[in-house]
Amino acid sequence: MSLLHWLSQADLLSQMVALVLCAMSVLSWVLIVYKSWLLFVAQRDVNLCQAAWSQAQDWKHVQSTWPALDSQQLLGGLLHNPLLHSGKGVASKASAQDRVSSGLRQALQGIRSRLQAGLDMLATIGATAPFIGLLGTVWGIYHALISLAQAGQYTLDKVAQPVGESLVMTAAGLGVAIPAVMAYNLLGRRMSSINAALDALAFDLRAYFLAESDAHR
């Protein structure tokens, strides 16, 4: 009996488990490919913008150079001087250092939220897929043993075949989980590298904004 034939003869729960594992596998690979590309491009853009910042002659040069280098439009928020966009009210009464730090922190949070989107889903798939596969295996074995008991046949070949096919669910769960966990760890490492570059860039921008504020007093 083939696996497909076994699934066609399986009950609703076993078929749902197989469908969920298939959907999780497709989703995880879509996320892996997309996030790998996005983080690669983001790291390249951050490095290019950082190099342009260090070589810029003035602020206008930075404003004209960054949009061309920022292909995913991730870093535009860092170009807005928080001292010019702090508005009115309680926030405007804070010190210049606090307003600059708060504005850059919000810009960084927006960038990181976009870059990290989907990584939590990879972690969830990696953590839950083995247990979903195990559920399918346990239920498949239980269902097979009940069927054998009703048929009154307990020979080894009659037991081994359905039990062995049910164990495929566990293997399928691991096959979904392992790539997701490995990708999550590798992408998390790249994300840490991007975060370090973003922090360094934000630190330089903070110093520039404060220096400009002091110069116009």
N, C-alpha and C positions, 0 to 999 in steps of 0.2 A: 504494500500500500504506500503510495507516494504521499509526501507531506501535503501537497495541494488537495489530494483526495481526502486525506485525514481532516484537513481544515473544513472541507466542504461537508464532511460528515459530523464535524464537531458541533457542540451546542453554542448558543448565542454568546455566552461569556467568553469561551475560548476564542471565538471569532473576533469579539470586541478587543480582547487583549492583543491578538495578532494585528488588528487594524491600528490600535493605539501605538504599538511598537513601530509599525511601518511609518505612521505619521511623525512620530518622534524622530525617527532616523532621517526622514526627508528634511524636517525642520532643522535638525542639528547640522546637517551638511550644508544647508542653505546659509545658516548663520555662520558656520565655519568659513565658508568661501567668502561671504560678504564682509564679515568682520576682519578677516585676514587682509583683504584688499583695502578696506577703509583705514585700518590702523597703519598699514604700510604707507599709504598715501599721506595720512595725517603726520606720521613721523617725518616723512620727506618734506612736507610743507612747513612743519615747525622748524626743522633744521634750516631750510632755505630762508624763512622769515627771520630767524635768529641771526643768520649770516648777513642778511640785508640790513638788519638793525645795527649790527656792529660796524657796517661799512657806510651807513647813511651819513650824508652831509648835514641834513637838517630834518625837521619833523615833516615838512612837505614831501621830502623825498621818501620817507617811510610810508606816508599815506598813499603815495602814488605807486609804490613798489609792492607793498603787501598784497593788494587785491589780485595782482597777476600771479603771485606765488602761492596764494591760498586757494587752491583749486576746489576745495570742498566748502569754502566760505565758513571756516571754523573760527578763525582768529579775529574777525572783524570787530567783535565786542571789546577786544583789548585796546583798540585804537581810540576809544571814547574816553576822554579825560573825565574822571568822576567828579572833579571839581567844577566842571562846566555843565554837568547833568545831574547835580545832586538835588535840584528842585528846592522847594521851600518846606517850612515846618521844622519839626524836631531834628530831622536828619541833617538839615543845613546848618544846624548849630554845633555839630560835632567838629572836632579839629580837622585840619586839612589831611593830616596823616591817617586819621580814622576813616575819612570819607574816601580817600584814595584806596586804602586797604580794602574797605568794604566793596567798592565798585569793582576792583580787580578780582576780588574773591567771587563775586557774583558772575563775572564774565568767565572765570575759570570753571565754576560749577556748571555753567551752561555748556561749555566745551566738553567737559568730562562726562556730563550726562548723555550727550550725543554719542561720544565714543564708547561708553560703557553699556549703552542700550543693547540688549540681547545677550550679554555675557551671563546675566543672572539666569536666563532661560537655559543656556548651555549647562550651567551648574545644576539646575533643577533636573534636566534630562539625565545628566550623568549620575545624579544621586538616586533617582526614582526608577530608571529603566530596569536595573537588575531585579528590583522587587516586583515590578509589573510582570517581568518574564517569569519570576518564581511563582507568582500567583497563577499564571497560565499553566505552569508545569504541575503545580499541586492540584489545581482543578482538573486538568487533563488526566492525571493519574487517578484521581478520585472517580471521575466519570468513567474511565476505562475499567476500573475494578468493579464498579457497580454494574456495568454492562456484562462483564465476565461472570459476575455472581448470578445475574439473572439468567444467563445462558447456561450456567452450570459447568463451564469449561475452565480448568485451572492448570492446563499444561504450560510448560515454560515458554514455548513459542507463542502461545496465545497471550501470555502476560508481557513478554519482553517487547513485542512489537509496539503496542500502544504506549507502554511506559517510555520506551526509547524515543518515540515520536513526541511525547509530551515534554521530554527533557530538552528538545530543540528550543522550546520557549525560553528556557533559562539561558541557553547559548545566544539566542536572539537578543535578549535583554542585555547581556554583556557586550554583544556586538554593537549595540546602540550606545551603551554607556562609555565604553573605553575611548572611542574617538572624541566624544564630547568632553570627557574629563581632561584628556591630553590637550585638546585645543584650548580649553578654558585656562589651563596652566600656562601654555605658551603665549596665548593672547594677553593674559594677565601680566606676564613678564614684559611684553612689549608696551602694554599700557603704563606700567611703572616707569619705563624709560621715557615715554612721552610726557608723563606727569612731571618728571624731573626737569625736562626741557621747558615745559610750560611754567613751572615755578621759577626757574632762572630768568625766563623772559619777563614774567610778571614783576619780578624783583627789580629788573633794570627799568621797566616802565614806571614803576612806583617811584624810583629815585628821580627819573626824568620829570614826572609830573610835579613832584614836590619842589624840585629845583626851579621849574618854570613858575610855580606859584610864588616862591620866594623872590624870584627876579621881578615879578610884576607888582610886588607890594610897594 
